[in-house]
Structure formats: structure tokens, C-alpha cells
Amino acid sequence: MSSSAPTIESLLDTPARVRAGLTARPAARKWVWRALIAALILSDLLMAAAAFRLAYWFRFELGLPVFEPDVLAARAYYERVVLVLTPLWLVIYAAAGLYQREHLLGGTEEYARVFRGTTYGVLVVVVAGFLEPELLIARGWILLAWLFTFTMVSMGRLALRRAVYSLRARGYFLSRALILGANAEARLLATQLLRWRTSGLDLVGFADGDAPLGQEIVPGLPVVGSLADLDSLIAHFGVEELILASSALTREEMLAMFRRYGVASGVQLRMSSGLYEIITTGLSVKEFAYVPLVGVNRVRLTGADWAMKTALDYGLTIPALIVLSPLLLAIAVLVKLESPGPIIHRRRVMGINGRQFDAFKFRSMRQDGDHILAQNPELAAELARNHKLKDDPRVTRVGAILRRFSLDELPQLFNVVRREMSLVGPRMISPEEMTRYDQWGINLLTTLPGITGLWQVSGRADLEYEDRVRLDMHYIRNWSIWLDLQLLWQTLPAVLRARGAY
């Protein structure tokens, strides 16, 4: 190695290698996390107690319809019940993993755990009332307590999580991470993790046996050593997370990593899923002649998951159509008055399992759009690349306003009713676009396309094509009813900001 070539020692001593010149040392980080857990316990305690009191107020003091004609409504009695229930709730939450570091700050996963913990708590109360007849608790109070506890505890945790996300920009609540491997997948992993500042991972670089020491795989993140140097790298950087790029290492190297660090204390070894190549629909195992064979599910959502998503779609869409019917009529009149042509534009798109259908939109373009493109070949080229035009001369004045606030997509509510679309899902793609998706297309067609989704709340048309695919794949892999609710909640401010809307 030449005198100018970097050495492991020089890289380890370079402050720029640790963007977390901001981050605290490992011992300090432990106290930061302990403080967060203490804050969560206090928040849950206060929110649960307030929820129980609110349930009593709604049930007995507000004068809501009585569920049971003869119930014990003495305030002192319910205060004694709450004194027992509140610490019991915290014990149940702890059993649900809500105070374990690996389950914290997880967004929708955390809400799901709060929901399960709250439901378990209510079941304990119901069973206790069944086993002990003298424990008289109004059913209406129990139902309201379940609803308010889940809502208020989730709100308390949401506030704390937002505070933590802000602190992460200052170097707190971060875990230093090292990526094992330096190939294209490792580069893509690093790029994706760096984009999501709230991930909680502070990347310090790459460890690889082939790439030259000091080579920057992504700007600012070099190869800091080889796989043989991991012990010294972990000790120097205070690494807590090892992220293994599965396609960068041989089978023998991966087995060696798992033998060495799979059960090691102080460091967590995680393996990438192969990124986009993963089969997102899930796998099923069935035995034939005592031989377990793995099959691929045809669709991502089945059974209870499909039923919950369908119920959410219909439960929101049908009331929305009733409430928005005057607006839909007004838009239809404006579209018709401004320019000749049909009110509704039908766009042929790909549906679940490749079944094509017409997605409805209010027409936002002039009828002579093809003639305009023929006169502007540079716009035609941009349209071929991105399937969108930032400054589209074909768009009418009414159409520009409709697009800015996504009002042109309101007729897709009828597609939801017809079960061709969902309120939340991957971005719609046309048959012509399928060639651009390569191996990812099979995964993107395993669930209904959505009116909104991760791509909608993350920048819409300002996103690069690869980013849209990445977000859609993340949604399909990590779907939950809580993720749908979160994205619906985030859609309104995203639409009002009108970022990437054209």
C-alpha cells in the first residue's frame, strides 16, 4: 500500500467518518433510552388514568344513553377500580413489549401493540367480572375505557415519538450501524437509510473484503475495513447494528457472521431481505408425503387482513361519496363548461394479479393533447421518461386546480366501491409501464392500487421512478391496517401542501 493510501487506523481516527460526532457515547446512549422508557411509562400511566376518568364522565355524568338499567355508578367505587387497573395496564403493556427498545418508535407497529395490550386489558376486566360476581362494572364504561385508553395512550406515544424524531436530528436516540458488503445492494441500502432520517440508524461506513479501503460507496460513507476487522471497528465506533447485505457475501461468509455475531451481546446482526427481489405476498408451507414444500401466495392480503381492509374502504368511501356529491357535481359542471369533451377520463391501468380496469378521473386536459405533443417533441420525450409533465400545456385551467389538490382523482372512489382500487395502496401503473418494473412488477400487482399511498405523502410526482417503486414495495411488505390509517391521516396535509402535484 502506498504512503498516500488510507489505513484502517487513519480512517478510525477521522472524525468525518462518524457523522455522529453528534452522537453520544454508548454508555450515555443507554441512559438516553432509559429516560425514554421512563417517559413512556409515565405517559402511559397518566393517559390510562385520564382515559378511565373520561370514560366515567361520558358514561355516568354526561347522560349518554344507558347500556344497562341498573349499574353501580358510585364515583368512589370506580376510583378504587382505577387504582387497581392502572398499574395492571402497565404490566399488560410491558408483556406486549411496549417498553422494549426494539419495539419503540415503530410507528404503526407500536400502535398495533397498544391496541393488542389495551384489548387484553379489557378482556382481563371482563373475565374478572365473570369470575367475581361482586365486581360490578358497567359494560358501557368498559367499552368507553377501551376506546379512550387506546386513543389517548397512542396520542401520548405519538407526541413522544415526534419529540424523539426531532432529537435524532441532534444526534440522540441513534444506533451506530455498519453495513457488511459494498456492492450495489449495500449502496442501495445505505442510500435508503440515509434518506429516512427517522430510522434511528447512524451509518458509519462499510466493511468489505474486496472493495479498497477508503473508497466511498456513497458520498461521505467509505469502506472502513474488512470483515476480518469487525471486532476493532465495532469497538472503535461503538457499533450496535451490523447490517448484512445478503447479496454481497458468500454463504460461508454469512454463516461465519451469524456464528460470530448472531447471539453476541451488545450488537444486533440484521440481514437484508434482498430488497426489492423479495416475494412480498408471503410464503405458505404444506407437507406432501411428509415433505414440506413452500408455495407463494397469489395475493398479499387474505382472510382477516382482506376483510379489515375491505371494511375500511367501504366504511370511509360510501359516506365520503354522499358528503362529497355536491362537490362532485360542481366539478363536473366546471369541466364541461371550460372545454368540450367527456367529463370523466378513463385511464387503463393494471389491477390485482394483472387484471386491467379503467381508473376514473375528472378530465383535466384539452381534447387536442396529441396535437400539442406532436408540436413539442421535447415534452413528448419527457412524458415518455416520467409519464408526467411538470409544465403540461395540455392541462386546462380548471384541470390545473383539480390536479394541484388531487380533486381530479375523486371519481376513483367509485373504483374503490367496485373493488378495483383501495383507498390506500401502491401507485397505479399502466400496461405500458410494466416493462420498467422488471422483476418488481409481480409484487406490485399482488394488492389493489390505491388512491393514496406512501408515494402520495412522500412527494408524489417529484419522486424519481426508483423511489416510487421503493415506497410501494415498502408498503406491500409492511402492510397493516394501522399503516393504512396513518397514510390516510397524512394524505390531507400532503394534498394541501400540493408538493409534486402536476
Buried (B, 14 or more C-beta within 10 A) or exposed (E): EEEEEBEBEEBBEEEEBBBBEEBBEBEEBEEBBEEBBEBBBEBBBBBBBBBBBBBBBBBBEEEEEEBEEEBBBEEEEBEEBBEEBBEBBBEBBBEBBBBEEEEBBBBBBBBBBBBBBBBBBBEBBBEBBEEEEEEBBBEBBBBBBBBBBBBBBBEBBBEBBEEBBEBBEEBBBBBBBBBBBBBEBBBBBBBBBBEEEBBBBBBBBBBBBEBEBBEEBBEEBBBBBBBEBBEEBBEBBBBBBBBBBBBBBEEEBBEEBEEBBEEEEEBBBEBBEEBBBBBBBBEEEEEEEEEEEEEEBEBBBEEEBBEBBBEBBBEBBEEBBEEBEEEBEEBBEBBBEBBEBEEEBEEEBBBBEEEEBEBBBBBBBBEEEEEBBEEBEEBBEBBEEEBEBEEBEBBBEBBBBBBEEBBBBBBBBBBBBEBBBBBBBBBBBEEEBBEEBEEBBBBBBBBBBBBBBBBBBBBBBEBEEEBBBBBBBBBBBEBBBBBBBBBBEBBEEBBEEEEBBB
